[in-house]
Amino acid sequence: MRWLLVTKDHFTKKCWLRPIAFKRAGLVAQELYTLFCDIGWPLIFQSDNGKEFTAKVVTALLKLNPFVITVLGRARKPSDQGSVERLNQQIKRAVCSAIEDLKMKSNDKDYDPSWLEVLPRVAAALNNTVSSGSGLITPYMHVFGVDYDCPVISQIGLPEQSKITTVKQLIEYGSHDPVLMESLRQQQYYPE
């Protein structure tokens, strides 16, 4: 796998990360169709002007739902996709951090983890990080109405994450964060 299809709901900030072997319209359309069948069709589909999004197979897919409005960014203007471009930067940093974390924890000096190995963990961390303007609710909470079931996995999004390796350390770090502490209480990791 060489490419990553990043899809983001601009209201909830939830993201879906799908590795794809080639940057081809057919693969993009297949992944989008699978995603739309899982979560529902968007009212507005916004993408950059890349040929993998403007090809006939993708436009035909979007026409399956006549209520979808397609918005394409201007050519060579990544600022039109600011929210997703910032997310892409976060993904790169989180993947690098998670890979380094795995290397440090490994006893094998030759261990070289793949970005595919850490991608689910990165997606979980991003979807469980409160962003500005969200009213202190994580994207996961916006979509599912409940806290994520494993708060330890979202430690990638925390500062000094390499020092946080246990639930006890997470509790010590998060003791000043009422949202994190409430989540830990609900998961019965931390007493009242």
PyMOL commands that set and color helices and strands:
alter all, ss='L'
color gray80, all
select helices_A, chain A and resi 25-39+51-54+56-63+78-105+115-126+139-144+151-157+161-163+167-174+178-186
alter helices_A, ss='H'
color red, helices_A
select strands_A, chain A and resi 3-8+15-20+44-47+69-72
alter strands_A, ss='S'
color yellow, strands_A
deselect
rebuild
show_as cartoon
